[in-house]
Amino acid sequence: MTEAIYLEVTEKAEAAHKAKRRVSVSGMLKILGVSRSGYRAWLKHVPSNAEKRRESVKAKIKDIYDKSKQNYGAPKITQVLRKTGETISERTVGQYMKQMGIKAQWVKPWTITTRDSDFSSKLQNILDEQFNPE
């Protein structure tokens, strides 16, 4: 939540700077209810190795998902990732997919719902019953 606020403040500050206007970042932060120290810390933030790996795995998942025409789910994507040498669990792939808002398409199995109406050739009078006696 606060990251979105920080991004918005940064974009507005850059836009004002390009338009050669003076803008108070501290004032914007105060109005939005965010501390200046938190904003400054966010500006200097360097992503950790875990964050970098997470983002690279998410990019691979998205690539595999798109190559499969958006059909593969977490189990199949996990298999493909493991073949490429990535060590990851199916549950983690599922969580990443949920965070990215993607999921496999489920195709309903096709079943016969109608019968052929031509019964005359298929049905036989096994009991030899006479329905129209003279």
Sequence and secondary structure as in RCSB ss.txt:
>XXXX:A:sequence
MTEAIYLEVTEKAEAAHKAKRRVSVSGMLKILGVSRSGYRAWLKHVPSNAEKRRESVKAKIKDIYDKSKQNYGAP
KITQVLRKTGETISERTVGQYMKQMGIKAQWVKPWTITTRDSDFSSKLQNILDEQFNPE
>XXXX:A:secstr
 HHHHHHHHHHHHHHHHHTT    HHHHHHHHT  HHHHHHHHT    HHHHHHHHHHHHHHHHHHHTTT   HH
HHHHHHHHTT    HHHHHHHHHHHT               S  TTT   TT   SS  
